Amino acid sequence: MTDNRAKALEVLQEMLPEMLGTDNDRVQTSGFAAELGELSLDHVFGGLWARPGLDRRSRSLVTLGILIAQRATEEIKVHFPIALRNGITRDELEEVVYHAAGYAGYPAASTARLAGQEVLDFDEAAARDPLRHMKATGENNPG
């Protein structure tokens, strides 16, 4: 395993462990263009997130700003929880969205707000009352 690959796996394990397969050395993907996950592991997580120069908190802020400007809804949904793991508070995430409105436009900020509302409110509801939340979402296996 290359040093870059080891760094990538370490970063991903800390920021997004649910993306790793059971052996923790590959991204869990299958189907159409499944290799994209492996490419992102090597290039994005190993090549960018593991670089010195910016801490992960700062990288999360930069990443969210870029994703909001691109209206990359699915990626925003992934990066809001990553940002929380990297030490950014919910209030700070809201400020990122507000700030982006002035530079990326209100439609882009509104898209990010809806994405954040979906993933962050979902997590808060689950944290407050996991059993009721599982029933409401159709999940019936608590463990």
Protein Blocks (a to p, Z undefined) as FASTA:
>chain_A
ZZklmmmmmmmmmmmmmlpcfkopaccdehjhklmmmmmmmmmmmmmmmpghiafklmmm
mmmmmmmmnopmklmmmmmmmmmmnopafklmmmmmmmmmmmnojklmmmmmmmmmmmmm
mmmmmmmmmmlmmmmnopabfZZ
